[in-house]
């Protein structure tokens, strides 16, 4: 299992802690320190579309109007931390966020 996020994200910390407490083997991938490839971004955008962009973030609010109206892939390429977090890969399944549905699916 891979958890994609940033180490300062409280939601990523909560998810990582809960998954590890449940006995899951989790690799944390810091998307700042180890940026996603174009192919990885493409896969995530294909799976989640514009939901992958966190439009409630401080980073989003600081974007120019032009960037806010550009495609999700351009936004995420320029500002990877715009990614809604965490993204969790469990074998061949992808999950976005850490809501009750994701917790139920991963913590059983």
Jmol script that loads the backbone (N, CA, C; Angstrom):
load data "model"
ATOM      1  N   UNK A   1       0.848  -1.167   0.000  1.00  0.00           N
ATOM      2  CA  UNK A   1       0.000   0.000   0.000  1.00  0.00           C
ATOM      3  C   UNK A   1       0.899   1.236   0.000  1.00  0.00           C
ATOM      4  N   UNK A   2       0.518   2.219  -0.831  1.00  0.00           N
ATOM      5  CA  UNK A   2       1.250   3.485  -0.897  1.00  0.00           C
ATOM      6  C   UNK A   2       0.299   4.613  -0.563  1.00  0.00           C
ATOM      7  N   UNK A   3       0.729   5.492   0.337  1.00  0.00           N
ATOM      8  CA  UNK A   3      -0.033   6.682   0.674  1.00  0.00           C
ATOM      9  C   UNK A   3       0.722   7.874   0.099  1.00  0.00           C
ATOM     10  N   UNK A   4       0.100   8.573  -0.850  1.00  0.00           N
ATOM     11  CA  UNK A   4       0.696   9.751  -1.475  1.00  0.00           C
ATOM     12  C   UNK A   4       0.216  10.995  -0.733  1.00  0.00           C
ATOM     13  N   UNK A   5       1.137  11.852  -0.352  1.00  0.00           N
ATOM     14  CA  UNK A   5       0.762  13.066   0.346  1.00  0.00           C
ATOM     15  C   UNK A   5       1.973  13.910   0.672  1.00  0.00           C
ATOM     16  N   UNK A   6       1.819  14.778   1.670  1.00  0.00           N
ATOM     17  CA  UNK A   6       2.939  15.573   2.163  1.00  0.00           C
ATOM     18  C   UNK A   6       2.999  15.392   3.680  1.00  0.00           C
ATOM     19  N   UNK A   7       4.208  15.424   4.251  1.00  0.00           N
ATOM     20  CA  UNK A   7       4.356  15.106   5.665  1.00  0.00           C
ATOM     21  C   UNK A   7       3.694  16.110   6.614  1.00  0.00           C
ATOM     22  N   UNK A   8       3.407  17.312   6.153  1.00  0.00           N
ATOM     23  CA  UNK A   8       2.781  18.311   7.022  1.00  0.00           C
ATOM     24  C   UNK A   8       1.258  18.260   6.991  1.00  0.00           C
ATOM     25  N   UNK A   9       0.679  17.393   6.182  1.00  0.00           N
ATOM     26  CA  UNK A   9      -0.772  17.282   6.043  1.00  0.00           C
ATOM     27  C   UNK A   9      -1.350  16.474   7.207  1.00  0.00           C
ATOM     28  N   UNK A  10      -2.229  17.103   7.999  1.00  0.00           N
ATOM     29  CA  UNK A  10      -2.827  16.415   9.145  1.00  0.00           C
ATOM     30  C   UNK A  10      -3.644  15.200   8.734  1.00  0.00           C
ATOM     31  N   UNK A  11      -4.356  15.305   7.628  1.00  0.00           N
ATOM     32  CA  UNK A  11      -5.171  14.175   7.165  1.00  0.00           C
ATOM     33  C   UNK A  11      -4.278  13.003   6.765  1.00  0.00           C
ATOM     34  N   UNK A  12      -3.160  13.297   6.110  1.00  0.00           N
ATOM     35  CA  UNK A  12      -2.216  12.228   5.739  1.00  0.00           C
ATOM     36  C   UNK A  12      -1.660  11.554   6.992  1.00  0.00           C
ATOM     37  N   UNK A  13      -1.337  12.350   8.007  1.00  0.00           N
ATOM     38  CA  UNK A  13      -0.817  11.795   9.261  1.00  0.00           C
ATOM     39  C   UNK A  13      -1.845  10.880   9.922  1.00  0.00           C
ATOM     40  N   UNK A  14      -3.103  11.322   9.968  1.00  0.00           N
ATOM     41  CA  UNK A  14      -4.174  10.519  10.566  1.00  0.00           C
ATOM     42  C   UNK A  14      -4.345   9.202   9.814  1.00  0.00           C
ATOM     43  N   UNK A  15      -4.375   9.285   8.487  1.00  0.00           N
ATOM     44  CA  UNK A  15      -4.560   8.082   7.671  1.00  0.00           C
ATOM     45  C   UNK A  15      -3.406   7.108   7.872  1.00  0.00           C
ATOM     46  N   UNK A  16      -2.190   7.617   7.835  1.00  0.00           N
ATOM     47  CA  UNK A  16      -1.008   6.766   8.000  1.00  0.00           C
ATOM     48  C   UNK A  16      -1.026   6.086   9.368  1.00  0.00           C
ATOM     49  N   UNK A  17      -1.320   6.841  10.399  1.00  0.00           N
ATOM     50  CA  UNK A  17      -1.360   6.300  11.757  1.00  0.00           C
ATOM     51  C   UNK A  17      -2.438   5.215  11.883  1.00  0.00           C
ATOM     52  N   UNK A  18      -3.625   5.473  11.356  1.00  0.00           N
ATOM     53  CA  UNK A  18      -4.722   4.506  11.436  1.00  0.00           C
ATOM     54  C   UNK A  18      -4.415   3.237  10.655  1.00  0.00           C
ATOM     55  N   UNK A  19      -3.863   3.386   9.472  1.00  0.00           N
ATOM     56  CA  UNK A  19      -3.538   2.213   8.649  1.00  0.00           C
ATOM     57  C   UNK A  19      -2.465   1.362   9.313  1.00  0.00           C
ATOM     58  N   UNK A  20      -1.438   2.022   9.844  1.00  0.00           N
ATOM     59  CA  UNK A  20      -0.374   1.275  10.517  1.00  0.00           C
ATOM     60  C   UNK A  20      -0.903   0.593  11.775  1.00  0.00           C
ATOM     61  N   UNK A  21      -1.782   1.275  12.532  1.00  0.00           N
ATOM     62  CA  UNK A  21      -2.372   0.685  13.739  1.00  0.00           C
ATOM     63  C   UNK A  21      -3.226  -0.538  13.398  1.00  0.00           C
ATOM     64  N   UNK A  22      -3.792  -0.541  12.181  1.00  0.00           N
ATOM     65  CA  UNK A  22      -4.607  -1.677  11.730  1.00  0.00           C
ATOM     66  C   UNK A  22      -3.751  -2.798  11.159  1.00  0.00           C
ATOM     67  N   UNK A  23      -2.430  -2.632  11.221  1.00  0.00           N
ATOM     68  CA  UNK A  23      -1.530  -3.676  10.761  1.00  0.00           C
ATOM     69  C   UNK A  23      -1.233  -3.654   9.276  1.00  0.00           C
ATOM     70  N   UNK A  24      -1.605  -2.571   8.605  1.00  0.00           N
ATOM     71  CA  UNK A  24      -1.340  -2.472   7.171  1.00  0.00           C
ATOM     72  C   UNK A  24       0.105  -2.039   6.944  1.00  0.00           C
ATOM     73  N   UNK A  25       0.739  -2.591   5.922  1.00  0.00           N
ATOM     74  CA  UNK A  25       2.104  -2.217   5.542  1.00  0.00           C
ATOM     75  C   UNK A  25       1.986  -1.043   4.574  1.00  0.00           C
ATOM     76  N   UNK A  26       2.342   0.147   5.036  1.00  0.00           N
ATOM     77  CA  UNK A  26       2.136   1.371   4.262  1.00  0.00           C
ATOM     78  C   UNK A  26       3.465   2.047   3.962  1.00  0.00           C
ATOM     79  N   UNK A  27       3.647   2.410   2.699  1.00  0.00           N
ATOM     80  CA  UNK A  27       4.781   3.230   2.293  1.00  0.00           C
ATOM     81  C   UNK A  27       4.264   4.636   2.078  1.00  0.00           C
ATOM     82  N   UNK A  28       4.879   5.610   2.743  1.00  0.00           N
ATOM     83  CA  UNK A  28       4.486   7.010   2.565  1.00  0.00           C
ATOM     84  C   UNK A  28       5.331   7.611   1.452  1.00  0.00           C
ATOM     85  N   UNK A  29       4.677   8.252   0.496  1.00  0.00           N
ATOM     86  CA  UNK A  29       5.403   8.907  -0.588  1.00  0.00           C
ATOM     87  C   UNK A  29       5.128  10.403  -0.536  1.00  0.00           C
ATOM     88  N   UNK A  30       6.169  11.145  -0.210  1.00  0.00           N
ATOM     89  CA  UNK A  30       6.100  12.600  -0.135  1.00  0.00           C
ATOM     90  C   UNK A  30       6.146  13.141  -1.570  1.00  0.00           C
ATOM     91  N   UNK A  31       5.045  13.711  -2.030  1.00  0.00           N
ATOM     92  CA  UNK A  31       4.966  14.153  -3.421  1.00  0.00           C
ATOM     93  C   UNK A  31       5.803  15.404  -3.689  1.00  0.00           C
ATOM     94  N   UNK A  32       6.291  16.058  -2.636  1.00  0.00           N
ATOM     95  CA  UNK A  32       7.241  17.167  -2.835  1.00  0.00           C
ATOM     96  C   UNK A  32       8.651  16.627  -3.034  1.00  0.00           C
ATOM     97  N   UNK A  33       9.059  15.717  -2.145  1.00  0.00           N
ATOM     98  CA  UNK A  33      10.413  15.167  -2.186  1.00  0.00           C
ATOM     99  C   UNK A  33      10.602  14.195  -3.346  1.00  0.00           C
ATOM    100  N   UNK A  34       9.545  13.478  -3.686  1.00  0.00           N
ATOM    101  CA  UNK A  34       9.595  12.484  -4.771  1.00  0.00           C
ATOM    102  C   UNK A  34       8.394  12.724  -5.690  1.00  0.00           C
ATOM    103  N   UNK A  35       8.504  13.739  -6.571  1.00  0.00           N
ATOM    104  CA  UNK A  35       7.366  14.117  -7.422  1.00  0.00           C
ATOM    105  C   UNK A  35       6.846  12.956  -8.271  1.00  0.00           C
ATOM    106  N   UNK A  36       5.554  13.020  -8.543  1.00  0.00           N
ATOM    107  CA  UNK A  36       4.930  12.013  -9.392  1.00  0.00           C
ATOM    108  C   UNK A  36       5.341  12.229 -10.839  1.00  0.00           C
ATOM    109  N   UNK A  37       5.431  11.146 -11.573  1.00  0.00           N
ATOM    110  CA  UNK A  37       5.759  11.229 -12.994  1.00  0.00           C
ATOM    111  C   UNK A  37       4.513  11.662 -13.776  1.00  0.00           C
ATOM    112  N   UNK A  38       4.712  12.013 -15.017  1.00  0.00           N
ATOM    113  CA  UNK A  38       3.584  12.380 -15.875  1.00  0.00           C
ATOM    114  C   UNK A  38       2.593  11.221 -15.996  1.00  0.00           C
ATOM    115  N   UNK A  39       3.110  10.005 -16.083  1.00  0.00           N
ATOM    116  CA  UNK A  39       2.242   8.824 -16.185  1.00  0.00           C
ATOM    117  C   UNK A  39       1.440   8.622 -14.903  1.00  0.00           C
ATOM    118  N   UNK A  40       2.064   8.859 -13.755  1.00  0.00           N
ATOM    119  CA  UNK A  40       1.344   8.710 -12.483  1.00  0.00           C
ATOM    120  C   UNK A  40       0.243   9.757 -12.359  1.00  0.00           C
ATOM    121  N   UNK A  41       0.555  11.019 -12.718  1.00  0.00           N
ATOM    122  CA  UNK A  41      -0.476  12.068 -12.703  1.00  0.00           C
ATOM    123  C   UNK A  41      -1.623  11.687 -13.630  1.00  0.00           C
ATOM    124  N   UNK A  42      -1.282  11.202 -14.824  1.00  0.00           N
ATOM    125  CA  UNK A  42      -2.316  10.828 -15.801  1.00  0.00           C
ATOM    126  C   UNK A  42      -3.241   9.760 -15.251  1.00  0.00           C
ATOM    127  N   UNK A  43      -2.679   8.766 -14.587  1.00  0.00           N
ATOM    128  CA  UNK A  43      -3.495   7.700 -13.995  1.00  0.00           C
ATOM    129  C   UNK A  43      -4.436   8.259 -12.923  1.00  0.00           C
ATOM    130  N   UNK A  44      -3.908   9.134 -12.062  1.00  0.00           N
ATOM    131  CA  UNK A  44      -4.735   9.699 -10.992  1.00  0.00           C
ATOM    132  C   UNK A  44      -5.824  10.603 -11.549  1.00  0.00           C
ATOM    133  N   UNK A  45      -5.496  11.396 -12.554  1.00  0.00           N
ATOM    134  CA  UNK A  45      -6.496  12.275 -13.170  1.00  0.00           C
ATOM    135  C   UNK A  45      -7.556  11.446 -13.892  1.00  0.00           C
ATOM    136  N   UNK A  46      -7.130  10.363 -14.537  1.00  0.00           N
ATOM    137  CA  UNK A  46      -8.100   9.486 -15.208  1.00  0.00           C
ATOM    138  C   UNK A  46      -9.050   8.863 -14.182  1.00  0.00           C
ATOM    139  N   UNK A  47      -8.542   8.551 -13.002  1.00  0.00           N
ATOM    140  CA  UNK A  47      -9.360   7.925 -11.951  1.00  0.00           C
ATOM    141  C   UNK A  47     -10.280   8.919 -11.247  1.00  0.00           C
ATOM    142  N   UNK A  48      -9.748  10.092 -10.906  1.00  0.00           N
ATOM    143  CA  UNK A  48     -10.499  11.027 -10.060  1.00  0.00           C
ATOM    144  C   UNK A  48     -10.935  12.316 -10.743  1.00  0.00           C
ATOM    145  N   UNK A  49     -10.393  12.615 -11.932  1.00  0.00           N
ATOM    146  CA  UNK A  49     -10.768  13.837 -12.646  1.00  0.00           C
ATOM    147  C   UNK A  49     -10.458  15.085 -11.837  1.00  0.00           C
ATOM    148  N   UNK A  50     -11.333  16.058 -11.937  1.00  0.00           N
ATOM    149  CA  UNK A  50     -11.100  17.328 -11.247  1.00  0.00           C
ATOM    150  C   UNK A  50     -11.233  17.203  -9.727  1.00  0.00           C
ATOM    151  N   UNK A  51     -11.798  16.093  -9.237  1.00  0.00           N
ATOM    152  CA  UNK A  51     -11.863  15.878  -7.790  1.00  0.00           C
ATOM    153  C   UNK A  51     -10.473  15.772  -7.160  1.00  0.00           C
ATOM    154  N   UNK A  52      -9.465  15.500  -7.993  1.00  0.00           N
ATOM    155  CA  UNK A  52      -8.100  15.383  -7.490  1.00  0.00           C
ATOM    156  C   UNK A  52      -7.542  16.734  -7.060  1.00  0.00           C
ATOM    157  N   UNK A  53      -8.114  17.826  -7.557  1.00  0.00           N
ATOM    158  CA  UNK A  53      -7.631  19.170  -7.224  1.00  0.00           C
ATOM    159  C   UNK A  53      -8.391  19.685  -5.999  1.00  0.00           C
ATOM    160  N   UNK A  54      -7.632  20.077  -4.987  1.00  0.00           N
ATOM    161  CA  UNK A  54      -8.222  20.602  -3.757  1.00  0.00           C
ATOM    162  C   UNK A  54      -8.494  22.094  -3.922  1.00  0.00           C
ATOM    163  N   UNK A  55      -9.718  22.430  -4.272  1.00  0.00           N
ATOM    164  CA  UNK A  55     -10.075  23.828  -4.523  1.00  0.00           C
ATOM    165  C   UNK A  55     -10.359  24.595  -3.230  1.00  0.00           C
ATOM    166  N   UNK A  56     -10.188  23.948  -2.084  1.00  0.00           N
ATOM    167  CA  UNK A  56     -10.385  24.629  -0.806  1.00  0.00           C
ATOM    168  C   UNK A  56      -9.061  24.998  -0.143  1.00  0.00           C
ATOM    169  N   UNK A  57      -7.956  24.712  -0.818  1.00  0.00           N
ATOM    170  CA  UNK A  57      -6.643  24.921  -0.209  1.00  0.00           C
ATOM    171  C   UNK A  57      -6.157  26.367  -0.334  1.00  0.00           C
ATOM    172  N   UNK A  58      -5.222  26.703   0.511  1.00  0.00           N
ATOM    173  CA  UNK A  58      -4.574  28.013   0.451  1.00  0.00           C
ATOM    174  C   UNK A  58      -3.851  28.171  -0.884  1.00  0.00           C
ATOM    175  N   UNK A  59      -3.236  27.103  -1.355  1.00  0.00           N
ATOM    176  CA  UNK A  59      -2.526  27.151  -2.640  1.00  0.00           C
ATOM    177  C   UNK A  59      -3.506  27.509  -3.755  1.00  0.00           C
ATOM    178  N   UNK A  60      -4.675  26.889  -3.761  1.00  0.00           N
ATOM    179  CA  UNK A  60      -5.693  27.165  -4.785  1.00  0.00           C
ATOM    180  C   UNK A  60      -6.100  28.641  -4.765  1.00  0.00           C
ATOM    181  N   UNK A  61      -6.347  29.152  -3.576  1.00  0.00           N
ATOM    182  CA  UNK A  61      -6.779  30.546  -3.457  1.00  0.00           C
ATOM    183  C   UNK A  61      -5.721  31.512  -3.972  1.00  0.00           C
ATOM    184  N   UNK A  62      -4.458  31.104  -3.942  1.00  0.00           N
ATOM    185  CA  UNK A  62      -3.374  31.954  -4.412  1.00  0.00           C
ATOM    186  C   UNK A  62      -3.102  31.869  -5.904  1.00  0.00           C
ATOM    187  N   UNK A  63      -3.795  30.977  -6.609  1.00  0.00           N
ATOM    188  CA  UNK A  63      -3.569  30.825  -8.045  1.00  0.00           C
ATOM    189  C   UNK A  63      -4.148  32.008  -8.826  1.00  0.00           C
ATOM    190  N   UNK A  64      -3.553  32.253  -9.975  1.00  0.00           N
ATOM    191  CA  UNK A  64      -4.108  33.265 -10.873  1.00  0.00           C
ATOM    192  C   UNK A  64      -5.422  32.738 -11.449  1.00  0.00           C
ATOM    193  N   UNK A  65      -6.263  33.651 -11.915  1.00  0.00           N
ATOM    194  CA  UNK A  65      -7.521  33.231 -12.538  1.00  0.00           C
ATOM    195  C   UNK A  65      -7.258  32.320 -13.729  1.00  0.00           C
ATOM    196  N   UNK A  66      -6.213  32.629 -14.482  1.00  0.00           N
ATOM    197  CA  UNK A  66      -5.869  31.808 -15.643  1.00  0.00           C
ATOM    198  C   UNK A  66      -5.579  30.377 -15.207  1.00  0.00           C
ATOM    199  N   UNK A  67      -4.783  30.212 -14.139  1.00  0.00           N
ATOM    200  CA  UNK A  67      -4.424  28.872 -13.678  1.00  0.00           C
ATOM    201  C   UNK A  67      -5.644  28.161 -13.096  1.00  0.00           C
ATOM    202  N   UNK A  68      -6.521  28.889 -12.414  1.00  0.00           N
ATOM    203  CA  UNK A  68      -7.725  28.265 -11.857  1.00  0.00           C
ATOM    204  C   UNK A  68      -8.623  27.713 -12.958  1.00  0.00           C
ATOM    205  N   UNK A  69      -8.581  28.297 -14.130  1.00  0.00           N
ATOM    206  CA  UNK A  69      -9.422  27.847 -15.235  1.00  0.00           C
ATOM    207  C   UNK A  69      -8.706  26.908 -16.196  1.00  0.00           C
ATOM    208  N   UNK A  70      -7.459  26.550 -15.882  1.00  0.00           N
ATOM    209  CA  UNK A  70      -6.731  25.605 -16.732  1.00  0.00           C
ATOM    210  C   UNK A  70      -7.115  24.175 -16.351  1.00  0.00           C
ATOM    211  N   UNK A  71      -6.633  23.231 -17.104  1.00  0.00           N
ATOM    212  CA  UNK A  71      -6.944  21.820 -16.867  1.00  0.00           C
ATOM    213  C   UNK A  71      -6.272  21.323 -15.587  1.00  0.00           C
ATOM    214  N   UNK A  72      -6.847  20.295 -14.996  1.00  0.00           N
ATOM    215  CA  UNK A  72      -6.324  19.742 -13.745  1.00  0.00           C
ATOM    216  C   UNK A  72      -4.869  19.307 -13.891  1.00  0.00           C
ATOM    217  N   UNK A  73      -4.515  18.698 -15.017  1.00  0.00           N
ATOM    218  CA  UNK A  73      -3.138  18.232 -15.177  1.00  0.00           C
ATOM    219  C   UNK A  73      -2.153  19.394 -15.165  1.00  0.00           C
ATOM    220  N   UNK A  74      -2.514  20.538 -15.756  1.00  0.00           N
ATOM    221  CA  UNK A  74      -1.636  21.713 -15.747  1.00  0.00           C
ATOM    222  C   UNK A  74      -1.523  22.276 -14.333  1.00  0.00           C
ATOM    223  N   UNK A  75      -2.628  22.308 -13.620  1.00  0.00           N
ATOM    224  CA  UNK A  75      -2.618  22.817 -12.246  1.00  0.00           C
ATOM    225  C   UNK A  75      -1.720  21.958 -11.353  1.00  0.00           C
ATOM    226  N   UNK A  76      -1.873  20.651 -11.451  1.00  0.00           N
ATOM    227  CA  UNK A  76      -1.110  19.738 -10.600  1.00  0.00           C
ATOM    228  C   UNK A  76       0.362  19.672 -10.997  1.00  0.00           C
ATOM    229  N   UNK A  77       0.651  19.814 -12.276  1.00  0.00           N
ATOM    230  CA  UNK A  77       2.047  19.825 -12.718  1.00  0.00           C
ATOM    231  C   UNK A  77       2.771  21.051 -12.158  1.00  0.00           C
ATOM    232  N   UNK A  78       2.087  22.186 -12.154  1.00  0.00           N
ATOM    233  CA  UNK A  78       2.687  23.420 -11.659  1.00  0.00           C
ATOM    234  C   UNK A  78       2.703  23.483 -10.129  1.00  0.00           C
ATOM    235  N   UNK A  79       1.702  22.898  -9.497  1.00  0.00           N
ATOM    236  CA  UNK A  79       1.545  22.969  -8.038  1.00  0.00           C
ATOM    237  C   UNK A  79       1.104  21.604  -7.501  1.00  0.00           C
ATOM    238  N   UNK A  80       2.038  20.660  -7.319  1.00  0.00           N
ATOM    239  CA  UNK A  80       1.662  19.306  -6.886  1.00  0.00           C
ATOM    240  C   UNK A  80       0.892  19.266  -5.565  1.00  0.00           C
ATOM    241  N   UNK A  81       1.119  20.235  -4.697  1.00  0.00           N
ATOM    242  CA  UNK A  81       0.428  20.209  -3.407  1.00  0.00           C
ATOM    243  C   UNK A  81      -1.044  20.584  -3.524  1.00  0.00           C
ATOM    244  N   UNK A  82      -1.501  20.923  -4.722  1.00  0.00           N
ATOM    245  CA  UNK A  82      -2.937  21.123  -4.955  1.00  0.00           C
ATOM    246  C   UNK A  82      -3.702  19.807  -4.908  1.00  0.00           C
ATOM    247  N   UNK A  83      -2.972  18.696  -4.941  1.00  0.00           N
ATOM    248  CA  UNK A  83      -3.610  17.388  -4.926  1.00  0.00           C
ATOM    249  C   UNK A  83      -4.381  17.203  -3.624  1.00  0.00           C
ATOM    250  N   UNK A  84      -5.640  16.812  -3.737  1.00  0.00           N
ATOM    251  CA  UNK A  84      -6.428  16.460  -2.553  1.00  0.00           C
ATOM    252  C   UNK A  84      -5.755  15.239  -1.929  1.00  0.00           C
ATOM    253  N   UNK A  85      -5.621  15.271  -0.620  1.00  0.00           N
ATOM    254  CA  UNK A  85      -4.833  14.238   0.042  1.00  0.00           C
ATOM    255  C   UNK A  85      -5.654  13.550   1.128  1.00  0.00           C
ATOM    256  N   UNK A  86      -5.219  12.328   1.418  1.00  0.00           N
ATOM    257  CA  UNK A  86      -4.225  11.533   0.715  1.00  0.00           C
ATOM    258  C   UNK A  86      -4.829  10.790  -0.476  1.00  0.00           C
ATOM    259  N   UNK A  87      -3.947  10.344  -1.342  1.00  0.00           N
ATOM    260  CA  UNK A  87      -4.318   9.360  -2.360  1.00  0.00           C
ATOM    261  C   UNK A  87      -3.673   8.069  -1.889  1.00  0.00           C
ATOM    262  N   UNK A  88      -4.464   7.018  -1.841  1.00  0.00           N
ATOM    263  CA  UNK A  88      -3.964   5.737  -1.336  1.00  0.00           C
ATOM    264  C   UNK A  88      -4.117   4.680  -2.417  1.00  0.00           C
ATOM    265  N   UNK A  89      -3.011   3.996  -2.694  1.00  0.00           N
ATOM    266  CA  UNK A  89      -3.019   2.868  -3.637  1.00  0.00           C
ATOM    267  C   UNK A  89      -2.947   1.586  -2.818  1.00  0.00           C
ATOM    268  N   UNK A  90      -3.974   0.770  -2.935  1.00  0.00           N
ATOM    269  CA  UNK A  90      -4.006  -0.532  -2.286  1.00  0.00           C
ATOM    270  C   UNK A  90      -4.098  -1.567  -3.397  1.00  0.00           C
ATOM    271  N   UNK A  91      -2.961  -2.138  -3.718  1.00  0.00           N
ATOM    272  CA  UNK A  91      -2.815  -3.039  -4.861  1.00  0.00           C
ATOM    273  C   UNK A  91      -3.263  -2.308  -6.125  1.00  0.00           C
ATOM    274  N   UNK A  92      -4.370  -2.730  -6.750  1.00  0.00           N
ATOM    275  CA  UNK A  92      -4.783  -2.068  -7.998  1.00  0.00           C
ATOM    276  C   UNK A  92      -5.952  -1.101  -7.796  1.00  0.00           C
ATOM    277  N   UNK A  93      -6.297  -0.786  -6.543  1.00  0.00           N
ATOM    278  CA  UNK A  93      -7.375   0.160  -6.249  1.00  0.00           C
ATOM    279  C   UNK A  93      -6.797   1.483  -5.783  1.00  0.00           C
ATOM    280  N   UNK A  94      -7.449   2.569  -6.157  1.00  0.00           N
ATOM    281  CA  UNK A  94      -7.050   3.905  -5.734  1.00  0.00           C
ATOM    282  C   UNK A  94      -8.165   4.532  -4.910  1.00  0.00           C
ATOM    283  N   UNK A  95      -7.785   5.219  -3.862  1.00  0.00           N
ATOM    284  CA  UNK A  95      -8.736   5.903  -2.981  1.00  0.00           C
ATOM    285  C   UNK A  95      -8.304   7.356  -2.844  1.00  0.00           C
ATOM    286  N   UNK A  96      -9.273   8.249  -2.746  1.00  0.00           N
ATOM    287  CA  UNK A  96      -8.991   9.675  -2.606  1.00  0.00           C
ATOM    288  C   UNK A  96      -9.597  10.184  -1.308  1.00  0.00           C
ATOM    289  N   UNK A  97      -8.753  10.794  -0.482  1.00  0.00           N
ATOM    290  CA  UNK A  97      -9.217  11.355   0.773  1.00  0.00           C
ATOM    291  C   UNK A  97      -9.208  10.334   1.896  1.00  0.00           C
ATOM    292  N   UNK A  98      -9.776  10.746   3.033  1.00  0.00           N
ATOM    293  CA  UNK A  98      -9.805   9.879   4.209  1.00  0.00           C
ATOM    294  C   UNK A  98     -11.159  10.014   4.894  1.00  0.00           C
ATOM    295  N   UNK A  99     -12.201   9.807   4.116  1.00  0.00           N
ATOM    296  CA  UNK A  99     -13.555   9.905   4.670  1.00  0.00           C
ATOM    297  C   UNK A  99     -14.000   8.531   5.193  1.00  0.00           C
ATOM    298  N   UNK A 100     -15.234   8.459   5.668  1.00  0.00           N
ATOM    299  CA  UNK A 100     -15.740   7.218   6.261  1.00  0.00           C
ATOM    300  C   UNK A 100     -15.728   6.049   5.283  1.00  0.00           C
ATOM    301  N   UNK A 101     -16.034   6.315   4.016  1.00  0.00           N
ATOM    302  CA  UNK A 101     -16.054   5.240   3.020  1.00  0.00           C
ATOM    303  C   UNK A 101     -14.660   4.661   2.797  1.00  0.00           C
ATOM    304  N   UNK A 102     -13.668   5.538   2.691  1.00  0.00           N
ATOM    305  CA  UNK A 102     -12.284   5.070   2.490  1.00  0.00           C
ATOM    306  C   UNK A 102     -11.807   4.311   3.727  1.00  0.00           C
ATOM    307  N   UNK A 103     -12.116   4.843   4.894  1.00  0.00           N
ATOM    308  CA  UNK A 103     -11.715   4.165   6.133  1.00  0.00           C
ATOM    309  C   UNK A 103     -12.357   2.785   6.233  1.00  0.00           C
ATOM    310  N   UNK A 104     -13.638   2.680   5.903  1.00  0.00           N
ATOM    311  CA  UNK A 104     -14.341   1.401   5.958  1.00  0.00           C
ATOM    312  C   UNK A 104     -13.710   0.400   4.988  1.00  0.00           C
ATOM    313  N   UNK A 105     -13.354   0.874   3.794  1.00  0.00           N
ATOM    314  CA  UNK A 105     -12.771  -0.010   2.783  1.00  0.00           C
ATOM    315  C   UNK A 105     -11.383  -0.498   3.188  1.00  0.00           C
ATOM    316  N   UNK A 106     -10.592   0.379   3.816  1.00  0.00           N
ATOM    317  CA  UNK A 106      -9.199   0.031   4.097  1.00  0.00           C
ATOM    318  C   UNK A 106      -8.949  -0.499   5.496  1.00  0.00           C
ATOM    319  N   UNK A 107      -9.817  -0.148   6.420  1.00  0.00           N
ATOM    320  CA  UNK A 107      -9.617  -0.614   7.794  1.00  0.00           C
ATOM    321  C   UNK A 107     -10.515  -1.791   8.130  1.00  0.00           C
ATOM    322  N   UNK A 108     -11.469  -2.055   7.228  1.00  0.00           N
ATOM    323  CA  UNK A 108     -12.323  -3.220   7.330  1.00  0.00           C
ATOM    324  C   UNK A 108     -13.253  -3.215   8.483  1.00  0.00           C
TER     325      UNK A 108
END
end "model"
wireframe off; spacefill off
backbone 0.3
color backbone group
